[in-house]
Amino acid sequence: TANVLGRHAMEEDARVVRLFSSERQRNHIQTNKYTWYNFLPKNLLEQFSQSGNLYFLMVAVGQLIPSISNTQGKPATLLPLSAVVSMQAVKDLFEDSARVQSDKVENNRTTIMVDSGLNETAIAWGDVSPGMVLKVMDGERIPADCLLLVSSRPDGHCCVE
């Protein structure tokens, strides 16, 4: 019975991918951390989760209370803290923008798709989906996790670097 149970568990975990399937899941790469609508809250949350920034924010809030402040209720640390947080936000924005550009380059690289009629069509890497048959030539980069069906080498082997 253990063998049957083990086999049944494997069948539930198995994934079936049909060649030349009309099912389309994209191979689109997206590594950016932010979108236009979540940049400010997400970036501020990241920055104030750092203990140094949080400490100086609490000091600035404490400076607002005149009875305990030596700055007469003026938050003297708020200006330097704002400058540090703003510079970090600008840096994060530039880094994320570079990630978006890098993703576009990767997603727009082309590969050759072979359809069920053995017709070859150039498609973007971002449009590769499970079940597609791709023709990968010697020295080309592989656009996704691939299963080798056939090799042009006489011994049928394939070397991947």
N, C-alpha and C positions, 0 to 999 in steps of 0.2 A: 504493500500500500504506500510505502514511503516513496517508491519510484514513481507511482502514479501521481501522488501529490506533488512531487518535485517537477514532473513533466507538466502538470496542469499550471503550476506557478510560472514556469518558463513560458508557456503559451500566452498567459495573460500579459507578460512583460514584453512579448515579441512585438515588433513593429513591421508591418507589411508595407512595402513600397512597390507600386506597380510601374513597370517601364512604360513610357509614352502615356502616362496618366494625364487626365485633364485637370487633376487636383493641382492647384497652384498656391504654394507657400513660397514667399520670397526669401531670397538669400541676402537680403538687404542688410548692410552693416551700418550700425548707428552707435557711435561711442561717445557722443556728446553728453554732458551731464545736465545741461540746462536747456530750457526752451524760453521763448520770449516772455511767457507769462509766469514762469516759476523761478526766473533767475534771481530776482531780489530776495524773496523769502528764503529760498534754498541756500543762497550764498550767505545771507546774514545768519541763518541757523548754523551753517558750517563754521563761519568765523567766530560766532559767539559760543560755540561748543569748545573752542580752545580756551584753556584756563586763563591765559594772559589777557586776552581780550575781554573775557567775562569779568575778571578782577577789576580791570580799569573801568568797565561799564558800571560796576557796583560802586567803585570809588566816586565816579561822576555823579551817580544818583545820591550818594551820601553827601557830596558837596552841595547839593541843592537844598539841604536842610540847614538853615543858618545857625541853629542852636548847637549843632555838632560840627559844623564846618569851620575851618580856619580861612576859608576864602569868601566869607560873608554871603554864602548862598549862591556863588557863581561856580559853575562846573569847569574848573580850570583844566581838567584832564580830558574833557570832551572834545576839544579841538584836535589835540594830537591823536586821540583814539579814532576820531572821524577820518583824519588823514590816512592813518594806517589801514583802516577798514576799506576806505575808498580805493587806495592804491592796490590792495589785494583783490578787490572786486574787479578793477580794470584788468589786472593781470589774469584773473580767472576767465574773464570775458574773452580776452585775446587767445588764451589757450584753448577754450572751448570752440572759438571760431576756427582755429587751426585744425581741431579735430573734425569739425563739420566739413572743411575743405578736403581733408585727407580721406574722409568717408566717401565724399563725392567722387574722388579720383578712383578709389577702389571699386565702388559700385558701378562706375561707368566703364571699367575695363571690359574688353569683349572676349568671348570664347565662342567656340563653334558648337551648336546644338544639332544633333542628328534626329530627325523625326522618324516615324514608323515607315515612311516611304523612302528612307535613306537619303532624304534631301538635307543638305547642310545649310544652316542659317546662323549668321552672327548675332549673338545676343549679349546684353550687358550682364555682368556678374550679379548685379542686384536682382535680375530677373530669373536667375537659375532657381529651379525648384526640384524637390524630390521626384525621382522617376525619370528625369531627363537624361538622355544619353548625350554625353559630351565627347567631343574629339579633342584630345589634348596632344599637342605635338611635342617633339623633343625640345627641351629647354624652356618650355612654357610654364608659367605659374599655374597652379591648380586652383580654380575659383571656389571650391567647396570640398566638403568631405566626399570622396568619390570611391567607388568600387570599380576596380579594374576588370573589364570584360574581356578585352583582347589587347595584345601588344603586337607591334609591327616587327619586333625583334625575332630572329629565327628560332631562338630558344624559348620564346614566349614570356620572357621575364621583363620586369620593369624596375628601373632604378629611380628612387626618389631621394632627393637631397633636402 
